[in-house]
Amino acid sequence: MQIDRQLLSAISRGDEKTIYMLYRHCYDDLYTVSKRYMSNEDDIGTMINSAFLKIVQNITQYQSQIPFRAWVRRIMINTAIDHYRKHKKYHEIMQYPEEVKIIENNHSAVDFNEADQQFDAEQLLQMIDQLPGIQDCF
């Protein structure tokens, strides 16, 4: 697809048909770049949509001396980095069930919830009864 002033002008005016053609033209590049940064298909779709929105909103800033494909890929890379930074704290504190690791301890598998399995309900109730009352805290 040749990117010329007429096409840029149609996109900046909000011509939906032209925007859709541009989306189809850019999708493979956007997907390829986002796949390097994210493996979850839902997150990839979110990042692609965010990047394409930035492309459409900033189409007037595109400079013709820069290859259009490189400009699109740079926007996708920046969007992926922004997405990572925005969600970094959540990935650090959340542990997904499929990512729970098993520790090998003396050739026997021990999971992180071993302490929970060792307590029975009666022991837990006894421990709760030993806690100070709310009035003891003040």
Rosetta silent file (secondary structure, phi, psi, omega in degrees, C-alpha in Angstrom):
SEQUENCE: MQIDRQLLSAISRGDEKTIYMLYRHCYDDLYTVSKRYMSNEDDIGTMINSAFLKIVQNITQYQSQIPFRAWVRRIMINTAIDHYRKHKKYHEIMQYPEEVKIIENNHSAVDFNEADQQFDAEQLLQMIDQLPGIQDCF
SCORE:     score description
SCORE:     0.000 S_00000001
   1 L     0.000  125.249  178.424    0.000    0.000    0.000 S_00000001
   2 L   -84.187  126.141  179.695    1.422    3.336   -1.053 S_00000001
   3 L   -95.162  109.819  179.201    1.088    6.012    1.621 S_00000001
   4 L  -123.016  176.005 -176.941    0.500    9.342   -0.082 S_00000001
   5 H   -61.516  -35.327 -179.812   -0.907   12.703    0.961 S_00000001
   6 H   -64.764  -43.364  178.673   -4.380   11.840   -0.321 S_00000001
   7 H   -65.951  -44.541  178.474   -4.509    8.700    1.829 S_00000001
   8 H   -60.526  -40.457  179.733   -3.149   10.555    4.866 S_00000001
   9 H   -66.615  -39.713  178.347   -5.730   13.274    4.399 S_00000001
  10 H   -64.558  -39.117  179.125   -8.578   10.727    4.164 S_00000001
  11 H   -67.727  -43.660 -179.119   -7.404    9.054    7.364 S_00000001
  12 H   -67.130  -25.615  175.351   -7.097   12.359    9.223 S_00000001
  13 H   -78.340  -14.169  178.552  -10.657   13.258    8.119 S_00000001
  14 L    93.238   22.124  178.407  -11.875    9.980    9.634 S_00000001
  15 L   -65.484  110.306 -173.120  -12.802    8.112    6.434 S_00000001
  16 H   -62.768  -37.949 -179.671  -13.702    4.696    7.863 S_00000001
  17 H   -64.021  -43.091  179.776  -13.074    2.750    4.664 S_00000001
  18 H   -68.667  -39.444  177.895   -9.560    4.162    4.355 S_00000001
  19 H   -63.370  -40.855  178.131   -8.859    3.577    8.050 S_00000001
  20 H   -64.773  -41.412  176.995   -9.990   -0.030    7.668 S_00000001
  21 H   -61.330  -41.202  178.241   -7.727   -0.476    4.625 S_00000001
  22 H   -64.670  -41.111  178.445   -4.837    0.929    6.642 S_00000001
  23 H   -59.273  -47.084  178.925   -5.654   -1.435    9.525 S_00000001
  24 H   -62.999  -36.173 -179.929   -5.565   -4.445    7.206 S_00000001
  25 H   -68.604  -38.717 -174.489   -2.316   -3.180    5.718 S_00000001
  26 H   -89.351  -17.741 -169.347   -0.637   -2.668    9.122 S_00000001
  27 H   -54.885  -47.221 -176.959   -2.065   -5.642   11.015 S_00000001
  28 H   -60.546  -43.269  178.250    0.670   -8.184   10.164 S_00000001
  29 H   -65.106  -43.460  179.497    3.457   -5.840   11.214 S_00000001
  30 H   -62.295  -43.219 -178.997    1.626   -4.869   14.394 S_00000001
  31 H   -65.706  -44.080 -178.835    0.949   -8.504   15.273 S_00000001
  32 H   -60.504  -45.641 -179.924    4.521   -9.609   14.588 S_00000001
  33 H   -66.800  -45.604 -177.313    6.009   -6.906   16.795 S_00000001
  34 H   -65.781  -30.766  179.631    3.487   -7.398   19.612 S_00000001
  35 H   -65.077  -27.536  177.144    4.058  -11.171   19.590 S_00000001
  36 H   -70.205  -25.986 -175.089    7.690  -10.528   20.535 S_00000001
  37 H  -101.673  -20.212 -172.889    6.601   -8.697   23.661 S_00000001
  38 L  -145.691  142.912  178.548    3.511  -10.637   24.747 S_00000001
  39 L  -106.589  -18.937 -179.079    2.289  -14.217   24.455 S_00000001
  40 L   -77.784  120.970 -175.743   -1.291  -13.756   25.667 S_00000001
  41 H   -61.617  -34.516  178.076   -3.557  -13.281   22.619 S_00000001
  42 H   -64.683  -43.168  178.407   -5.953  -11.003   24.524 S_00000001
  43 H   -67.401  -36.165  177.757   -3.111   -8.681   25.500 S_00000001
  44 H   -62.125  -45.786  178.364   -1.773   -8.757   21.942 S_00000001
  45 H   -60.818  -40.924  178.360   -5.173   -7.687   20.617 S_00000001
  46 H   -63.411  -44.913 -179.441   -5.358   -4.889   23.175 S_00000001
  47 H   -66.067  -39.672  178.802   -1.887   -3.652   22.284 S_00000001
  48 H   -61.999  -45.757  179.654   -2.590   -3.794   18.538 S_00000001
  49 H   -63.446  -40.790  178.208   -5.758   -1.761   18.962 S_00000001
  50 H   -63.741  -44.343 -179.809   -3.981    0.776   21.173 S_00000001
  51 H   -64.980  -42.120 -179.225   -1.117    1.120   18.706 S_00000001
  52 H   -66.572  -37.183  175.941   -3.445    1.479   15.738 S_00000001
  53 H   -60.562  -41.881  176.567   -5.429    4.145   17.540 S_00000001
  54 H   -63.109  -38.977  179.012   -2.170    6.046   18.106 S_00000001
  55 H   -61.584  -48.265 -178.423   -1.321    5.646   14.417 S_00000001
  56 H   -65.698  -42.863 -178.007   -4.666    7.079   13.322 S_00000001
  57 H   -68.102  -28.534 -176.275   -4.597    9.892   15.869 S_00000001
  58 L  -110.414   18.838 -176.477   -1.037   10.884   14.953 S_00000001
  59 H   -60.253  -28.778  179.867   -1.172   10.263   11.201 S_00000001
  60 H   -71.691  -17.209  178.816   -0.593   13.958   10.526 S_00000001
  61 H   -86.872   -7.488  178.808    2.775   13.708   12.288 S_00000001
  62 L   -64.579  132.281  179.135    4.030   11.058    9.861 S_00000001
  63 L  -107.365  128.213 -171.902    6.992   12.331    7.840 S_00000001
  64 L   -65.734  -19.026  178.638    7.328   10.936    4.335 S_00000001
  65 L   -74.260  -15.707  175.687   11.134   10.629    4.492 S_00000001
  66 L   -94.521  132.924  176.634   10.695    7.859    7.111 S_00000001
  67 L   -58.608  133.709 -176.342    9.414    4.520    5.752 S_00000001
  68 H   -59.126  -40.821 -179.352    5.795    4.130    6.836 S_00000001
  69 H   -60.924  -41.464  178.228    6.347    0.534    7.910 S_00000001
  70 H   -65.026  -39.102  179.130    9.204    1.586   10.239 S_00000001
  71 H   -63.320  -44.436  179.461    7.032    4.347   11.715 S_00000001
  72 H   -63.609  -44.596 -178.974    4.193    1.876   12.401 S_00000001
  73 H   -64.751  -38.258  178.586    6.556   -0.659   13.949 S_00000001
  74 H   -64.013  -40.880  177.176    8.111    1.996   16.216 S_00000001
  75 H   -63.076  -40.541  179.201    4.653    2.985   17.469 S_00000001
  76 H   -64.879  -41.859  179.449    3.890   -0.686   18.185 S_00000001
  77 H   -62.153  -46.904  179.500    7.169   -1.118   20.075 S_00000001
  78 H   -62.768  -37.783  177.591    6.502    1.976   22.184 S_00000001
  79 H   -65.271  -41.441  178.797    2.954    0.788   22.889 S_00000001
  80 H   -64.177  -41.514  178.691    4.239   -2.628   23.995 S_00000001
  81 H   -65.281  -43.083  177.445    6.784   -1.009   26.295 S_00000001
  82 H   -60.873  -42.579  179.321    4.122    1.295   27.752 S_00000001
  83 H   -61.988  -43.621  179.150    1.819   -1.693   28.290 S_00000001
  84 H   -61.460  -47.836 -179.273    4.586   -3.598   30.062 S_00000001
  85 H   -62.253  -39.297 -178.226    5.414   -0.663   32.338 S_00000001
  86 H   -66.613  -36.788 -175.133    1.752   -0.079   33.128 S_00000001
  87 H  -104.253    5.603 -177.502    1.112   -3.706   34.083 S_00000001
  88 H   -58.522  -45.545 -176.834    4.529   -4.556   35.556 S_00000001
  89 H   -64.003  -32.170  179.750    3.436   -4.179   39.176 S_00000001
  90 H   -72.377  -36.408  178.748    0.512   -6.547   38.646 S_00000001
  91 H   -70.581  -27.268  179.711    2.704   -9.249   37.122 S_00000001
  92 H   -74.971  -34.273 -175.829    5.110   -8.999   40.055 S_00000001
  93 H   -97.584  -17.433 -179.268    2.471   -9.508   42.754 S_00000001
  94 L   -94.710  140.437  175.624    0.120  -11.902   40.999 S_00000001
  95 L  -122.616  120.138 -177.079    0.871  -15.567   40.686 S_00000001
  96 L   -85.900  143.383 -176.406   -1.120  -17.443   38.111 S_00000001
  97 H   -54.818  -37.019 -178.753   -2.120  -21.056   38.850 S_00000001
  98 H   -73.440  -10.551 -179.218   -0.396  -22.369   35.720 S_00000001
  99 H  -104.222    4.458  179.332    2.818  -20.684   36.864 S_00000001
 100 L   -67.080  127.019 -176.092    2.955  -22.217   40.360 S_00000001
 101 L   -97.935  148.174  176.962    6.316  -23.895   40.639 S_00000001
 102 L  -104.776  130.567 -179.376    7.061  -27.081   42.469 S_00000001
 103 E   -94.737  131.574  176.008   10.235  -27.188   44.516 S_00000001
 104 E   -85.623  117.954 -178.034   12.199  -30.383   44.579 S_00000001
 105 E  -127.496  107.436 -178.473   13.197  -31.070   48.176 S_00000001
 106 L    55.037   45.392  178.114   15.101  -34.295   48.844 S_00000001
 107 L    63.429   14.529  174.145   13.590  -35.890   45.734 S_00000001
 108 E  -121.779  138.716 -177.345   10.042  -35.280   46.962 S_00000001
 109 E   -77.352  130.595  177.673    7.825  -32.616   45.483 S_00000001
 110 E  -125.934  128.058  177.928    6.752  -29.882   47.881 S_00000001
 111 L   -99.214  170.645 -175.133    4.336  -27.161   46.815 S_00000001
 112 L   -66.321  -19.224 -176.732    4.027  -23.674   48.247 S_00000001
 113 L   -98.545   24.616 -178.226    0.842  -24.530   50.137 S_00000001
 114 H   -61.753  -39.309  179.900    2.377  -27.281   52.247 S_00000001
 115 H   -61.785  -39.981  178.220    1.774  -25.353   55.496 S_00000001
 116 H   -62.678  -35.178 -177.629   -1.919  -25.063   54.662 S_00000001
 117 H   -74.487  -22.527 -177.309   -2.166  -28.791   54.161 S_00000001
 118 H   -81.380  -21.668  179.299   -0.594  -29.538   57.547 S_00000001
 119 L   -87.528  136.744  169.983   -3.219  -27.633   59.534 S_00000001
 120 L  -103.065  171.237 -174.327   -6.568  -29.198   60.198 S_00000001
 121 H   -61.496  -38.666 -178.211   -9.664  -27.186   61.050 S_00000001
 122 H   -64.505  -43.564  178.281   -9.473  -27.930   64.787 S_00000001
 123 H   -63.243  -40.685 -178.660   -5.894  -26.631   65.083 S_00000001
 124 H   -64.440  -41.971  177.759   -6.805  -23.512   63.147 S_00000001
 125 H   -64.257  -37.950  177.393   -9.759  -22.761   65.456 S_00000001
 126 H   -64.150  -40.973  179.734   -7.506  -23.179   68.513 S_00000001
 127 H   -66.926  -38.538  178.345   -5.008  -20.721   67.084 S_00000001
 128 H   -65.081  -40.049  179.109   -7.772  -18.200   66.334 S_00000001
 129 H   -63.053  -26.710 -178.835   -9.050  -18.481   69.913 S_00000001
 130 L   -81.205  -11.596  179.696   -5.570  -17.554   71.194 S_00000001
 131 L   -68.534  145.891 -179.955   -5.544  -14.247   69.282 S_00000001
 132 L   -68.087  151.782  177.128   -6.066  -11.141   71.435 S_00000001
 133 L   -71.716  165.787 -178.233   -9.475   -9.505   71.351 S_00000001
 134 H   -63.456  -34.458  179.555  -10.040   -6.233   69.588 S_00000001
 135 H   -70.471  -23.501  178.354  -10.249   -4.349   72.896 S_00000001
 136 H   -72.880  -17.170 -176.874   -6.773   -5.728   73.850 S_00000001
 137 H   -81.212  -18.005 -174.730   -5.257   -3.957   70.863 S_00000001
 138 L  -107.129    0.000    0.000   -6.072   -0.426   72.074 S_00000001
